[in-house]
Amino acid sequence: MPEEPKPGPLGTAMRKVTFPDGSRGIILVDAGTPQEDADLLAAQVWAEMPEPGVPNE
């Protein structure tokens, strides 16, 4: 059973997500965001992260 969103400041909610590499984390999303959308956002954030050891441009 999916967990209910936890209300946070200014209409945000914390969601547990699994990133594409299998690691787990927590992200902040707008309150009421479906878990599927939170997982998609987590995948997008993961894809945009720079490679380890590569300086940001």
C-alpha atoms as an extended CHARMM CRD file, in Angstrom:
* protein
*
        57  EXT
         1         1  MET       CA              0.0000000000        0.0000000000        0.0000000000  PROA      1               0.0000000000
         2         2  PRO       CA              1.4830000000        3.4120000000       -0.9500000000  PROA      2               0.0000000000
         3         3  GLU       CA              2.2640000000        5.7790000000        1.8610000000  PROA      3               0.0000000000
         4         4  GLU       CA              0.1600000000        8.8820000000        2.2830000000  PROA      4               0.0000000000
         5         5  PRO       CA              1.9570000000       12.1530000000        1.4660000000  PROA      5               0.0000000000
         6         6  LYS       CA              3.3890000000       13.8790000000        4.5110000000  PROA      6               0.0000000000
         7         7  PRO       CA              2.4370000000       17.5630000000        4.5320000000  PROA      7               0.0000000000
         8         8  GLY       CA              5.3290000000       19.9760000000        4.6930000000  PROA      8               0.0000000000
         9         9  PRO       CA              5.9500000000       23.6940000000        4.5360000000  PROA      9               0.0000000000
        10        10  LEU       CA              4.3510000000       25.6940000000        1.7530000000  PROA      10              0.0000000000
        11        11  GLY       CA              2.3980000000       22.8040000000        0.2290000000  PROA      11              0.0000000000
        12        12  THR       CA              5.2690000000       20.3450000000       -0.1500000000  PROA      12              0.0000000000
        13        13  ALA       CA              5.4440000000       16.6550000000        0.6740000000  PROA      13              0.0000000000
        14        14  MET       CA              8.3550000000       14.2660000000        1.2040000000  PROA      14              0.0000000000
        15        15  ARG       CA              8.3330000000       11.1140000000       -0.9060000000  PROA      15              0.0000000000
        16        16  LYS       CA             10.4990000000        8.0060000000       -0.7080000000  PROA      16              0.0000000000
        17        17  VAL       CA             11.8140000000        7.1770000000       -4.1800000000  PROA      17              0.0000000000
        18        18  THR       CA             14.0790000000        4.6380000000       -5.8260000000  PROA      18              0.0000000000
        19        19  PHE       CA             16.6130000000        6.0370000000       -8.2810000000  PROA      19              0.0000000000
        20        20  PRO       CA             17.4720000000        4.1830000000      -11.5310000000  PROA      20              0.0000000000
        21        21  ASP       CA             20.6820000000        2.7650000000       -9.9930000000  PROA      21              0.0000000000
        22        22  GLY       CA             18.6300000000        1.1390000000       -7.2200000000  PROA      22              0.0000000000
        23        23  SER       CA             19.5980000000        3.5930000000       -4.4820000000  PROA      23              0.0000000000
        24        24  ARG       CA             16.8250000000        5.0310000000       -2.3330000000  PROA      24              0.0000000000
        25        25  GLY       CA             16.2230000000        8.6100000000       -1.3390000000  PROA      25              0.0000000000
        26        26  ILE       CA             13.7090000000       11.2310000000       -0.3380000000  PROA      26              0.0000000000
        27        27  ILE       CA             12.6480000000       14.1400000000       -2.5100000000  PROA      27              0.0000000000
        28        28  LEU       CA             10.3180000000       17.0820000000       -1.9370000000  PROA      28              0.0000000000
        29        29  VAL       CA              7.3840000000       17.4370000000       -4.3110000000  PROA      29              0.0000000000
        30        30  ASP       CA              4.2230000000       19.5070000000       -4.3960000000  PROA      30              0.0000000000
        31        31  ALA       CA              1.6370000000       18.1360000000       -1.9830000000  PROA      31              0.0000000000
        32        32  GLY       CA             -0.7360000000       15.8020000000       -3.7870000000  PROA      32              0.0000000000
        33        33  THR       CA              1.8210000000       14.6910000000       -6.3970000000  PROA      33              0.0000000000
        34        34  PRO       CA              1.1830000000       11.0080000000       -7.2380000000  PROA      34              0.0000000000
        35        35  GLN       CA              3.9610000000        8.5610000000       -6.3080000000  PROA      35              0.0000000000
        36        36  GLU       CA              4.4600000000        7.6490000000       -9.9740000000  PROA      36              0.0000000000
        37        37  ASP       CA              5.2120000000       11.3090000000      -10.7710000000  PROA      37              0.0000000000
        38        38  ALA       CA              7.6030000000       11.5270000000       -7.8040000000  PROA      38              0.0000000000
        39        39  ASP       CA              9.4640000000        8.4710000000       -9.1290000000  PROA      39              0.0000000000
        40        40  LEU       CA              9.6900000000       10.0720000000      -12.5850000000  PROA      40              0.0000000000
        41        41  LEU       CA             11.0520000000       13.2920000000      -11.0640000000  PROA      41              0.0000000000
        42        42  ALA       CA             13.6420000000       11.2860000000       -9.1230000000  PROA      42              0.0000000000
        43        43  ALA       CA             14.7530000000        9.5640000000      -12.3360000000  PROA      43              0.0000000000
        44        44  GLN       CA             15.0600000000       12.9380000000      -14.0580000000  PROA      44              0.0000000000
        45        45  VAL       CA             17.1490000000       14.3780000000      -11.2070000000  PROA      45              0.0000000000
        46        46  TRP       CA             19.3560000000       11.2650000000      -11.2220000000  PROA      46              0.0000000000
        47        47  ALA       CA             19.8870000000       11.5530000000      -15.0110000000  PROA      47              0.0000000000
        48        48  GLU       CA             20.9050000000       15.2260000000      -14.7010000000  PROA      48              0.0000000000
        49        49  MET       CA             23.4940000000       14.6170000000      -11.9490000000  PROA      49              0.0000000000
        50        50  PRO       CA             27.0860000000       15.1420000000      -13.1070000000  PROA      50              0.0000000000
        51        51  GLU       CA             29.3820000000       12.1260000000      -13.3450000000  PROA      51              0.0000000000
        52        52  PRO       CA             31.5220000000       11.6020000000      -10.2260000000  PROA      52              0.0000000000
        53        53  GLY       CA             34.8930000000       13.3080000000      -10.6110000000  PROA      53              0.0000000000
        54        54  VAL       CA             33.7360000000       15.5330000000      -13.4780000000  PROA      54              0.0000000000
        55        55  PRO       CA             33.6610000000       19.2500000000      -12.5560000000  PROA      55              0.0000000000
        56        56  ASN       CA             30.4240000000       21.1750000000      -13.0910000000  PROA      56              0.0000000000
        57        57  GLU       CA             30.4810000000       23.5180000000      -16.0620000000  PROA      57              0.0000000000
